[in-house]
Amino acid sequence: MSLLITNIGELVTNAPRDAVSVASPGPFEALTDAALVLDAGHVAWTGPAAQAPSADTMADAAGRAVLPGFVDSHAHLVFAGERGAEFAARMAGQSYSAGGIRSTVAATRAASNEHLRMNLARLAAEMLAQGTTTFECKSGYGLTTADEARSLAVASEFTPEVTYLGAHVVPPEFDGNVAGYLDLVCGQMLAACAPHARWVDVFCERGAFGADEARAVLAAGEAAGLLPRIHANQLGPGPGVQVAVEAAAASADHCTFLTDADVDALASSGGTVATLLPGVEFSTRQPYPDARRLLSAGVTVAIATDCNPGSCFTSSMSFCAAIAVRDMHMTTQEAVWAATAGGAHALRRTDVGHLGVGARADLVMLDAPSHAYLAYRPGVPLVAGVWRGGQRVNDGQLRSTS
Ligand SMILES: [Zn+2]
């Protein structure tokens, strides 16, 4: 059954330049006084409202803005426990280090599959209600073969974008034996995890894994059929971005401390996205990544939440986009593009992040006339409706006719 959504004040399409078939999202593009037809789970038509074809049912957007659903390309959602006290201590002056991950590892290992599933279900629903229609989900709080494999199996019940992050930190039982843990991550653990995952990731950072270790993890993952992505240059300068580009990773995530050579490498990589996670800097009081430097150099930039119980426990893409605008000096158009099309590029997806004809009918309607309101009204719940695969999944405030 087709649906015409008409009287759209602003329709952000990011439509592919090659309109012949579904291709990667194009640059930011928005139509005013627009309409959109959804059919069989996909976008069938976009254009001026006055020229809209008829459809089986109709909804009146009453001048509201419609955007592609957010694509959150970086999240850690399989865990147990919480670290609110650690956050409070950090705000009182303690610094963030990778070691805090271990407390979540202990809680996750002790949790039942059902507990992990319920926690992820709650977070996934929270994301969807805020307009996130595609999200990536990593393991990395199990760090044993069995705990990583069950984490990924649970994640795969909620999203196809599942990432094996056995190389998150070295767990306590391998203290002083990083090589031993890497053998496990690249061997038995990988074999158990690869069937549940699409991606392999490594936390390349002081206190976690170095360049050669990261290369080994990504190479082993690729040999098992997984595609590489990486946590890079979050807490200080380091080799992560260079390792990402060498490995032709889909994304180098964080990119907070970059040298000119790192920026050049990303700009000339031909496909490695710089995924910025400004909620982390907000929640850890670290300096924000220099988005303008990356954009000026021609790097493809995505924004994601990094939703996790330690360094950043927001699931709100609109909040992250608002920070990107306010504190990283991205334009509202750049931020919205990075949170939709940018995320799609970071996940090598051509069917989401845009509303070109043939794209998946994943969209969010704002109770606002333009995308700029996401940053103009920070912290305000503006979602009036969400469609995923053409299905209305959140009724919000919208009064629809059908
Ligand atoms: Zn992360």
Residues whose N, C-alpha, C, O or C-beta is under 5 A from the ligand:
A	BS01	ZN	D306
